[in-house]
Amino acid sequence: MDEDGNTFTKASMEYILAERKKVINTATNSAAIDRYVAERPITPAEAMLEFNGNIFPKKEILEQLSKIRTNKQL
């Protein structure tokens, strides 16, 4: 935070993503990753992740879907 109380957005996002990378590299299953992301969300969609009844890694699927939708070369 600077002297006026403003958050350093870029530095904060870099820290959050670095912490997520640590969890992804050390997690024993995708449910642990999903839980970590849902408990520390960046977007509303991450805050609304559900854990029961799905065998697929939601976080990775949402990221891939986002890449597909935004990549004009596909």
Biopython code that builds the backbone (N, CA, C, O; Angstrom):
import numpy as np
from Bio.PDB.StructureBuilder import StructureBuilder

atoms = [
    (1, "MET", "N", (0.842, -1.166, 0.000)),
    (1, "MET", "CA", (0.000, 0.000, 0.000)),
    (1, "MET", "C", (0.895, 1.240, 0.000)),
    (1, "MET", "O", (1.924, 1.281, 0.674)),
    (2, "ASP", "N", (0.485, 2.241, -0.765)),
    (2, "ASP", "CA", (1.278, 3.463, -0.767)),
    (2, "ASP", "C", (0.858, 4.370, 0.386)),
    (2, "ASP", "O", (-0.005, 4.010, 1.186)),
    (3, "GLU", "N", (1.470, 5.541, 0.467)),
    (3, "GLU", "CA", (1.198, 6.438, 1.590)),
    (3, "GLU", "C", (-0.227, 6.982, 1.601)),
    (3, "GLU", "O", (-0.690, 7.472, 2.632)),
    (4, "ASP", "N", (-0.940, 6.903, 0.454)),
    (4, "ASP", "CA", (-2.326, 7.357, 0.393)),
    (4, "ASP", "C", (-3.332, 6.236, 0.645)),
    (4, "ASP", "O", (-4.540, 6.469, 0.617)),
    (5, "GLY", "N", (-2.845, 5.030, 0.888)),
    (5, "GLY", "CA", (-3.730, 3.910, 1.162)),
    (5, "GLY", "C", (-4.186, 3.154, -0.070)),
    (5, "GLY", "O", (-5.077, 2.309, 0.023)),
    (6, "ASN", "N", (-3.591, 3.440, -1.230)),
    (6, "ASN", "CA", (-3.948, 2.744, -2.465)),
    (6, "ASN", "C", (-3.212, 1.409, -2.553)),
    (6, "ASN", "O", (-2.031, 1.314, -2.219)),
    (7, "THR", "N", (-3.922, 0.391, -3.005)),
    (7, "THR", "CA", (-3.344, -0.936, -3.145)),
    (7, "THR", "C", (-2.489, -1.002, -4.399)),
    (7, "THR", "O", (-2.845, -0.442, -5.436)),
    (8, "PHE", "N", (-1.360, -1.690, -4.297)),
    (8, "PHE", "CA", (-0.525, -1.960, -5.464)),
    (8, "PHE", "C", (-1.131, -3.172, -6.184)),
    (8, "PHE", "O", (-0.804, -4.318, -5.874)),
    (9, "THR", "N", (-2.015, -2.902, -7.146)),
    (9, "THR", "CA", (-2.791, -3.949, -7.803)),
    (9, "THR", "C", (-1.908, -4.959, -8.519)),
    (9, "THR", "O", (-2.082, -6.165, -8.346)),
    (10, "LYS", "N", (-0.976, -4.487, -9.310)),
    (10, "LYS", "CA", (-0.127, -5.396, -10.077)),
    (10, "LYS", "C", (0.703, -6.284, -9.151)),
    (10, "LYS", "O", (0.773, -7.496, -9.358)),
    (11, "ALA", "N", (1.319, -5.706, -8.152)),
    (11, "ALA", "CA", (2.127, -6.485, -7.205)),
    (11, "ALA", "C", (1.262, -7.483, -6.441)),
    (11, "ALA", "O", (1.689, -8.605, -6.173)),
    (12, "SER", "N", (0.056, -7.073, -6.094)),
    (12, "SER", "CA", (-0.856, -7.968, -5.373)),
    (12, "SER", "C", (-1.238, -9.162, -6.235)),
    (12, "SER", "O", (-1.252, -10.296, -5.758)),
    (13, "MET", "N", (-1.549, -8.911, -7.503)),
    (13, "MET", "CA", (-1.934, -9.986, -8.417)),
    (13, "MET", "C", (-0.761, -10.940, -8.640)),
    (13, "MET", "O", (-0.950, -12.156, -8.674)),
    (14, "GLU", "N", (0.429, -10.405, -8.790)),
    (14, "GLU", "CA", (1.612, -11.248, -8.961)),
    (14, "GLU", "C", (1.825, -12.145, -7.739)),
    (14, "GLU", "O", (2.177, -13.317, -7.878)),
    (15, "TYR", "N", (1.611, -11.596, -6.554)),
    (15, "TYR", "CA", (1.764, -12.379, -5.332)),
    (15, "TYR", "C", (0.721, -13.500, -5.271)),
    (15, "TYR", "O", (1.051, -14.642, -4.951)),
    (16, "ILE", "N", (-0.532, -13.169, -5.577)),
    (16, "ILE", "CA", (-1.606, -14.171, -5.546)),
    (16, "ILE", "C", (-1.308, -15.298, -6.528)),
    (16, "ILE", "O", (-1.450, -16.472, -6.187)),
    (17, "LEU", "N", (-0.897, -14.947, -7.744)),
    (17, "LEU", "CA", (-0.608, -15.960, -8.755)),
    (17, "LEU", "C", (0.615, -16.803, -8.387)),
    (17, "LEU", "O", (0.654, -17.995, -8.692)),
    (18, "ALA", "N", (1.601, -16.206, -7.742)),
    (18, "ALA", "CA", (2.774, -16.952, -7.288)),
    (18, "ALA", "C", (2.381, -17.957, -6.203)),
    (18, "ALA", "O", (2.857, -19.092, -6.196)),
    (19, "GLU", "N", (1.515, -17.531, -5.295)),
    (19, "GLU", "CA", (1.039, -18.444, -4.247)),
    (19, "GLU", "C", (0.230, -19.589, -4.852)),
    (19, "GLU", "O", (0.352, -20.734, -4.415)),
    (20, "ARG", "N", (-0.587, -19.289, -5.845)),
    (20, "ARG", "CA", (-1.352, -20.344, -6.514)),
    (20, "ARG", "C", (-0.424, -21.335, -7.190)),
    (20, "ARG", "O", (-0.664, -22.541, -7.146)),
    (21, "LYS", "N", (0.625, -20.841, -7.811)),
    (21, "LYS", "CA", (1.579, -21.719, -8.487)),
    (21, "LYS", "C", (2.213, -22.683, -7.491)),
    (21, "LYS", "O", (2.408, -23.857, -7.803)),
    (22, "LYS", "N", (2.539, -22.191, -6.285)),
    (22, "LYS", "CA", (3.094, -23.058, -5.246)),
    (22, "LYS", "C", (2.106, -24.166, -4.888)),
    (22, "LYS", "O", (2.489, -25.327, -4.749)),
    (23, "VAL", "N", (0.827, -23.797, -4.740)),
    (23, "VAL", "CA", (-0.197, -24.781, -4.383)),
    (23, "VAL", "C", (-0.366, -25.785, -5.517)),
    (23, "VAL", "O", (-0.484, -26.984, -5.265)),
    (24, "ILE", "N", (-0.380, -25.313, -6.756)),
    (24, "ILE", "CA", (-0.542, -26.208, -7.903)),
    (24, "ILE", "C", (0.618, -27.199, -7.975)),
    (24, "ILE", "O", (0.409, -28.376, -8.269)),
    (25, "ASN", "N", (1.821, -26.739, -7.711)),
    (25, "ASN", "CA", (2.991, -27.608, -7.793)),
    (25, "ASN", "C", (3.072, -28.618, -6.657)),
    (25, "ASN", "O", (3.702, -29.665, -6.811)),
    (26, "THR", "N", (2.451, -28.326, -5.528)),
    (26, "THR", "CA", (2.551, -29.229, -4.379)),
    (26, "THR", "C", (1.262, -29.985, -4.070)),
    (26, "THR", "O", (1.260, -30.861, -3.205)),
    (27, "ALA", "N", (0.172, -29.665, -4.755)),
    (27, "ALA", "CA", (-1.122, -30.303, -4.461)),
    (27, "ALA", "C", (-1.100, -31.780, -4.848)),
    (27, "ALA", "O", (-0.462, -32.177, -5.822)),
    (28, "THR", "N", (-1.812, -32.575, -4.062)),
    (28, "THR", "CA", (-1.891, -34.006, -4.337)),
    (28, "THR", "C", (-3.066, -34.357, -5.241)),
    (28, "THR", "O", (-3.092, -35.436, -5.833)),
    (29, "ASN", "N", (-4.043, -33.449, -5.352)),
    (29, "ASN", "CA", (-5.172, -33.694, -6.255)),
    (29, "ASN", "C", (-5.783, -32.364, -6.690)),
    (29, "ASN", "O", (-5.480, -31.315, -6.122)),
    (30, "SER", "N", (-6.639, -32.420, -7.693)),
    (30, "SER", "CA", (-7.228, -31.195, -8.238)),
    (30, "SER", "C", (-8.245, -30.568, -7.287)),
    (30, "SER", "O", (-8.506, -29.368, -7.368)),
    (31, "ALA", "N", (-8.819, -31.366, -6.389)),
    (31, "ALA", "CA", (-9.780, -30.823, -5.432)),
    (31, "ALA", "C", (-9.097, -29.831, -4.482)),
    (31, "ALA", "O", (-9.703, -28.837, -4.080)),
    (32, "ALA", "N", (-7.857, -30.098, -4.132)),
    (32, "ALA", "CA", (-7.108, -29.188, -3.261)),
    (32, "ALA", "C", (-6.864, -27.858, -3.957)),
    (32, "ALA", "O", (-6.935, -26.800, -3.332)),
    (33, "ILE", "N", (-6.578, -27.914, -5.243)),
    (33, "ILE", "CA", (-6.374, -26.690, -6.023)),
    (33, "ILE", "C", (-7.674, -25.911, -6.126)),
    (33, "ILE", "O", (-7.700, -24.700, -5.907)),
    (34, "ASP", "N", (-8.755, -26.611, -6.463)),
    (34, "ASP", "CA", (-10.060, -25.955, -6.576)),
    (34, "ASP", "C", (-10.462, -25.292, -5.263)),
    (34, "ASP", "O", (-10.967, -24.170, -5.262)),
    (35, "ARG", "N", (-10.244, -25.971, -4.162)),
    (35, "ARG", "CA", (-10.597, -25.413, -2.853)),
    (35, "ARG", "C", (-9.767, -24.165, -2.559)),
    (35, "ARG", "O", (-10.302, -23.165, -2.079)),
    (36, "TYR", "N", (-8.474, -24.214, -2.841)),
    (36, "TYR", "CA", (-7.603, -23.059, -2.599)),
    (36, "TYR", "C", (-8.071, -21.863, -3.424)),
    (36, "TYR", "O", (-8.154, -20.746, -2.913)),
    (37, "VAL", "N", (-8.376, -22.096, -4.697)),
    (37, "VAL", "CA", (-8.821, -21.015, -5.585)),
    (37, "VAL", "C", (-10.153, -20.439, -5.107)),
    (37, "VAL", "O", (-10.331, -19.221, -5.093)),
    (38, "ALA", "N", (-11.082, -21.301, -4.716)),
    (38, "ALA", "CA", (-12.396, -20.833, -4.264)),
    (38, "ALA", "C", (-12.299, -20.050, -2.952)),
    (38, "ALA", "O", (-13.090, -19.139, -2.708)),
    (39, "GLU", "N", (-11.339, -20.405, -2.122)),
    (39, "GLU", "CA", (-11.172, -19.705, -0.852)),
    (39, "GLU", "C", (-10.411, -18.393, -1.002)),
    (39, "GLU", "O", (-10.485, -17.525, -0.133)),
    (40, "ARG", "N", (-9.676, -18.250, -2.111)),
    (40, "ARG", "CA", (-8.920, -17.021, -2.402)),
    (40, "ARG", "C", (-9.186, -16.596, -3.840)),
    (40, "ARG", "O", (-8.273, -16.602, -4.666)),
    (41, "PRO", "N", (-10.424, -16.229, -4.147)),
    (41, "PRO", "CA", (-10.806, -15.952, -5.540)),
    (41, "PRO", "C", (-10.290, -14.610, -6.056)),
    (41, "PRO", "O", (-10.070, -13.667, -5.295)),
    (42, "ILE", "N", (-10.105, -14.558, -7.369)),
    (42, "ILE", "CA", (-9.772, -13.322, -8.059)),
    (42, "ILE", "C", (-11.010, -12.819, -8.804)),
    (42, "ILE", "O", (-11.239, -11.615, -8.912)),
    (43, "THR", "N", (-11.795, -13.758, -9.309)),
    (43, "THR", "CA", (-13.001, -13.415, -10.063)),
    (43, "THR", "C", (-14.230, -13.971, -9.354)),
    (43, "THR", "O", (-14.104, -14.867, -8.519)),
    (44, "PRO", "N", (-15.412, -13.459, -9.671)),
    (44, "PRO", "CA", (-16.639, -14.017, -9.097)),
    (44, "PRO", "C", (-16.836, -15.491, -9.456)),
    (44, "PRO", "O", (-17.344, -16.265, -8.644)),
    (45, "ALA", "N", (-16.440, -15.878, -10.658)),
    (45, "ALA", "CA", (-16.589, -17.279, -11.068)),
    (45, "ALA", "C", (-15.768, -18.204, -10.172)),
    (45, "ALA", "O", (-16.214, -19.302, -9.840)),
    (46, "GLU", "N", (-14.579, -17.768, -9.783)),
    (46, "GLU", "CA", (-13.757, -18.575, -8.888)),
    (46, "GLU", "C", (-14.387, -18.670, -7.501)),
    (46, "GLU", "O", (-14.272, -19.699, -6.835)),
    (47, "ALA", "N", (-15.037, -17.622, -7.075)),
    (47, "ALA", "CA", (-15.687, -17.634, -5.768)),
    (47, "ALA", "C", (-16.864, -18.595, -5.731)),
    (47, "ALA", "O", (-17.249, -19.067, -4.662)),
    (48, "MET", "N", (-17.436, -18.885, -6.887)),
    (48, "MET", "CA", (-18.624, -19.734, -6.950)),
    (48, "MET", "C", (-18.317, -21.176, -7.328)),
    (48, "MET", "O", (-19.241, -21.939, -7.613)),
    (49, "LEU", "N", (-17.041, -21.575, -7.339)),
    (49, "LEU", "CA", (-16.698, -22.953, -7.671)),
    (49, "LEU", "C", (-17.361, -23.919, -6.701)),
    (49, "LEU", "O", (-17.432, -23.656, -5.500)),
    (50, "GLU", "N", (-17.843, -25.036, -7.229)),
    (50, "GLU", "CA", (-18.446, -26.081, -6.412)),
    (50, "GLU", "C", (-17.484, -27.258, -6.346)),
    (50, "GLU", "O", (-16.701, -27.484, -7.268)),
    (51, "PHE", "N", (-17.549, -28.008, -5.246)),
    (51, "PHE", "CA", (-16.604, -29.098, -5.054)),
    (51, "PHE", "C", (-17.222, -30.477, -5.168)),
    (51, "PHE", "O", (-16.497, -31.450, -5.374)),
    (52, "ASN", "N", (-18.509, -30.594, -5.043)),
    (52, "ASN", "CA", (-19.135, -31.916, -4.970)),
    (52, "ASN", "C", (-19.624, -32.393, -6.329)),
    (52, "ASN", "O", (-20.181, -31.623, -7.111)),
    (53, "GLY", "N", (-19.409, -33.665, -6.593)),
    (53, "GLY", "CA", (-20.015, -34.305, -7.737)),
    (53, "GLY", "C", (-19.340, -34.101, -9.080)),
    (53, "GLY", "O", (-19.918, -34.491, -10.095)),
    (54, "ASN", "N", (-18.167, -33.521, -9.150)),
    (54, "ASN", "CA", (-17.519, -33.336, -10.432)),
    (54, "ASN", "C", (-16.119, -33.929, -10.370)),
    (54, "ASN", "O", (-15.349, -33.623, -9.460)),
    (55, "ILE", "N", (-15.788, -34.785, -11.346)),
    (55, "ILE", "CA", (-14.474, -35.419, -11.362)),
    (55, "ILE", "C", (-13.471, -34.637, -12.201)),
    (55, "ILE", "O", (-12.287, -34.975, -12.227)),
    (56, "PHE", "N", (-13.935, -33.591, -12.891)),
    (56, "PHE", "CA", (-13.059, -32.818, -13.763)),
    (56, "PHE", "C", (-12.498, -31.599, -13.039)),
    (56, "PHE", "O", (-13.169, -31.025, -12.182)),
    (57, "PRO", "N", (-11.273, -31.199, -13.376)),
    (57, "PRO", "CA", (-10.654, -30.017, -12.749)),
    (57, "PRO", "C", (-11.251, -28.730, -13.309)),
    (57, "PRO", "O", (-10.885, -28.294, -14.400)),
    (58, "LYS", "N", (-12.158, -28.130, -12.570)),
    (58, "LYS", "CA", (-12.902, -26.967, -13.065)),
    (58, "LYS", "C", (-12.006, -25.787, -13.398)),
    (58, "LYS", "O", (-12.203, -25.129, -14.420)),
    (59, "LYS", "N", (-11.033, -25.515, -12.558)),
    (59, "LYS", "CA", (-10.160, -24.361, -12.775)),
    (59, "LYS", "C", (-9.448, -24.474, -14.122)),
    (59, "LYS", "O", (-9.411, -23.510, -14.887)),
    (60, "GLU", "N", (-8.885, -25.646, -14.412)),
    (60, "GLU", "CA", (-8.168, -25.831, -15.666)),
    (60, "GLU", "C", (-9.117, -25.762, -16.864)),
    (60, "GLU", "O", (-8.759, -25.220, -17.910)),
    (61, "ILE", "N", (-10.305, -26.301, -16.717)),
    (61, "ILE", "CA", (-11.285, -26.258, -17.805)),
    (61, "ILE", "C", (-11.702, -24.823, -18.091)),
    (61, "ILE", "O", (-11.791, -24.426, -19.253)),
    (62, "LEU", "N", (-11.957, -24.042, -17.050)),
    (62, "LEU", "CA", (-12.345, -22.643, -17.245)),
    (62, "LEU", "C", (-11.222, -21.829, -17.881)),
    (62, "LEU", "O", (-11.478, -20.961, -18.716)),
    (63, "GLU", "N", (-9.988, -22.106, -17.492)),
    (63, "GLU", "CA", (-8.854, -21.402, -18.097)),
    (63, "GLU", "C", (-8.732, -21.738, -19.578)),
    (63, "GLU", "O", (-8.519, -20.850, -20.404)),
    (64, "GLN", "N", (-8.867, -23.026, -19.918)),
    (64, "GLN", "CA", (-8.769, -23.445, -21.321)),
    (64, "GLN", "C", (-9.908, -22.853, -22.134)),
    (64, "GLN", "O", (-9.686, -22.387, -23.252)),
    (65, "LEU", "N", (-11.104, -22.862, -21.605)),
    (65, "LEU", "CA", (-12.254, -22.282, -22.295)),
    (65, "LEU", "C", (-12.037, -20.793, -22.544)),
    (65, "LEU", "O", (-12.380, -20.287, -23.613)),
    (66, "SER", "N", (-11.481, -20.104, -21.585)),
    (66, "SER", "CA", (-11.185, -18.695, -21.741)),
    (66, "SER", "C", (-10.168, -18.469, -22.853)),
    (66, "SER", "O", (-10.317, -17.547, -23.654)),
    (67, "LYS", "N", (-9.133, -19.309, -22.907)),
    (67, "LYS", "CA", (-8.126, -19.202, -23.968)),
    (67, "LYS", "C", (-8.752, -19.425, -25.341)),
    (67, "LYS", "O", (-8.438, -18.712, -26.294)),
    (68, "ILE", "N", (-9.621, -20.397, -25.438)),
    (68, "ILE", "CA", (-10.280, -20.707, -26.711)),
    (68, "ILE", "C", (-11.158, -19.546, -27.156)),
    (68, "ILE", "O", (-11.163, -19.175, -28.330)),
    (69, "ARG", "N", (-11.889, -18.983, -26.227)),
    (69, "ARG", "CA", (-12.807, -17.896, -26.574)),
    (69, "ARG", "C", (-12.098, -16.607, -26.953)),
    (69, "ARG", "O", (-12.625, -15.822, -27.742)),
    (70, "THR", "N", (-10.907, -16.377, -26.403)),
    (70, "THR", "CA", (-10.219, -15.109, -26.653)),
    (70, "THR", "C", (-9.143, -15.197, -27.732)),
    (70, "THR", "O", (-8.648, -14.164, -28.182)),
    (71, "ASN", "N", (-8.774, -16.394, -28.153)),
    (71, "ASN", "CA", (-7.729, -16.552, -29.164)),
    (71, "ASN", "C", (-8.354, -16.451, -30.553)),
    (71, "ASN", "O", (-9.112, -17.329, -30.965)),
    (72, "LYS", "N", (-8.037, -15.392, -31.258)),
    (72, "LYS", "CA", (-8.607, -15.140, -32.597)),
    (72, "LYS", "C", (-8.003, -16.045, -33.662)),
    (72, "LYS", "O", (-8.564, -16.156, -34.752)),
    (73, "GLN", "N", (-6.870, -16.699, -33.378)),
    (73, "GLN", "CA", (-6.222, -17.547, -34.358)),
    (73, "GLN", "C", (-6.851, -18.929, -34.475)),
    (73, "GLN", "O", (-6.570, -19.659, -35.426)),
    (74, "LEU", "N", (-7.695, -19.293, -33.524)),
    (74, "LEU", "CA", (-8.333, -20.607, -33.562)),
    (74, "LEU", "C", (-9.533, -20.630, -34.469)),
    (74, "LEU", "O", (-10.181, -21.667, -34.609)),
]
sb = StructureBuilder()
sb.init_structure("model")
sb.init_model(0)
sb.init_chain("A")
sb.init_seg("    ")
for serial, (resi, resn, name, xyz) in enumerate(atoms, 1):
    if name == "N":
        sb.init_residue(resn, " ", resi, " ")
    sb.init_atom(name, np.array(xyz, "f"), 0.0, 1.0, " ", f" {name:<3s}", serial, name[0])
structure = sb.get_structure()
